Amino acid sequence: METQNITLALPKSVLRKVKLIAVQRNTSVSQLLTEVLEKLVQQEDRYTQARRRHLQLLEQGLDLGTCGQNPASRDALHERH
């Protein structure tokens, strides 16, 4: 995989904590941030795919077993006994 360097400005307090987390996980800050950003991209991709699938289902409609017919009138469905 081809990589590209970037410049990132973080508050010193955040950077200090990120460095500690990286040491605890036996990795570098660069690798830690790469993993976090890769997970974010994957989540966004999955969300986009799920949204596309669900919008397609909404457009197609679902077969509710009524064969397109309304089995009862609204009044009959809401009739109180």
Legacy VTK file of the C-alpha trace (Angstrom):
# vtk DataFile Version 3.0
C-alpha trace
ASCII
DATASET POLYDATA
POINTS 81 float
0.000 0.000 0.000
1.342 3.384 -0.967
1.513 5.889 1.860
1.777 9.647 2.082
3.030 11.750 4.953
0.792 14.441 6.410
1.233 17.175 8.974
-1.122 16.961 11.905
-1.553 19.574 14.609
-2.828 18.273 17.949
-3.113 19.871 21.351
-0.076 18.883 23.424
-2.225 17.229 26.086
-3.872 15.016 23.466
-0.569 14.133 21.826
0.904 13.187 25.197
-1.996 10.786 25.834
-1.824 9.365 22.304
1.877 8.636 22.778
1.115 6.802 26.014
-1.579 4.730 24.320
0.815 3.878 21.484
3.487 2.733 23.961
0.942 0.624 25.855
-0.088 -1.042 22.589
3.526 -1.499 21.511
3.041 0.514 18.334
3.853 3.937 16.931
1.635 7.008 16.964
1.555 6.822 13.183
0.386 3.201 13.188
-2.155 3.883 15.929
-3.671 6.796 14.007
-3.624 4.795 10.778
-5.627 2.011 12.426
-8.140 4.432 13.927
-8.630 6.232 10.611
-8.930 2.948 8.685
-11.698 1.843 11.070
-13.475 5.164 10.563
-13.312 4.780 6.775
-14.625 1.199 7.004
-17.534 2.312 9.201
-18.432 5.075 6.764
-18.260 2.644 3.831
-20.511 0.124 5.613
-22.970 2.880 6.541
-23.092 4.118 2.947
-23.700 0.595 1.630
-26.408 -0.106 4.222
-28.111 3.212 3.497
-28.084 2.488 -0.237
-29.576 -1.008 0.333
-32.306 0.314 2.608
-33.255 3.162 0.290
-33.519 0.633 -2.532
-35.806 -1.532 -0.370
-37.972 1.486 0.368
-38.279 2.250 -3.348
-39.149 -1.364 -4.210
-41.493 -1.883 -1.286
-41.896 -5.106 0.644
-44.314 -7.968 0.046
-46.445 -8.076 3.169
-48.454 -11.046 1.936
-51.491 -8.993 0.914
-50.888 -9.256 -2.844
-51.246 -5.501 -3.058
-54.763 -5.542 -1.650
-55.928 -3.774 1.491
-57.613 -6.578 3.511
-59.658 -4.232 5.681
-60.764 -0.646 5.705
-59.196 1.841 8.059
-62.459 2.075 9.994
-62.647 -1.698 10.439
-59.070 -1.851 11.664
-59.731 0.842 14.275
-63.182 -0.334 15.314
-63.541 -0.687 19.066
-65.632 -3.505 20.533
LINES 1 82
81 0 1 2 3 4 5 6 7 8 9 10 11 12 13 14 15 16 17 18 19 20 21 22 23 24 25 26 27 28 29 30 31 32 33 34 35 36 37 38 39 40 41 42 43 44 45 46 47 48 49 50 51 52 53 54 55 56 57 58 59 60 61 62 63 64 65 66 67 68 69 70 71 72 73 74 75 76 77 78 79 80
